[in-house]
Amino acid sequence: MVSGSVCQPNLAGMFCKEEELRIEKKYLSKMLPPGFRLNKVNGLAKVCRYGKGFKTDSLLIKILPNQENKIRLAFVVSKKIALKANQRNLIKRRLRESAKEMLKEIKNSNDIAVFSLPGLEKKNFDQIRDNLKRALAKAGVFNR
């Protein structure tokens, strides 16, 4: 609760605006929150098999609508892209941070898997962010 103000949950159980801003700031300062992650347990294989694909020069994204009314993301960087784990992790961290900046612009109810293609390992953060934004725009997942 924010000090100096009265902040009570409303009837729907939601937080007041000040509390929501505090929670949002907390999540934006850290990595992608757990509720936004897509993994093998909660449907990555399903997205890979049934999702609709969109490709840019160095990214392939697959999108599948979900019934949970939230966005879930997965990032896959194979050994074909970078042999060393620290290089693959650097690419994934850059992709996650780029996606985190765009979370508010993406429509809810989508599972999104992002696969890196050869050439992504040579790009800097700004190029990766622009590439991801182009791929998501091509897929039509941004709120209008």
Stockholm file with secondary structure:
# STOCKHOLM 1.0

chainA/1-144         MVSGSVCQPNLAGMFCKEEELRIEKKYLSKMLPPGFRLNKVNGLAKVCRYGKGFKTDSLLIKILPNQENKIRLAFVVSKKIALKANQRNLIKRRLRESAKEMLKEIKNSNDIAVFSLPGLEKKNFDQIRDNLKRALAKAGVFNR
#=GR chainA/1-144 SS CCTTSCCCCCTTSCCCHHHHHHHHHHHHTSSCCGGGBCCTTTTHHHHHHHSEEEECSSEEEEEEECSSSSCEEEEECCTTTCSSHHHHHHHHHHHHHHHHHHGGGBCSSEEEEEEECTTGGGCCHHHHHHHHHHHHHHHTCBCC
#=GC SS_cons         CCTTSCCCCCTTSCCCHHHHHHHHHHHHTSSCCGGGBCCTTTTHHHHHHHSEEEECSSEEEEEEECSSSSCEEEEECCTTTCSSHHHHHHHHHHHHHHHHHHGGGBCSSEEEEEEECTTGGGCCHHHHHHHHHHHHHHHTCBCC
//
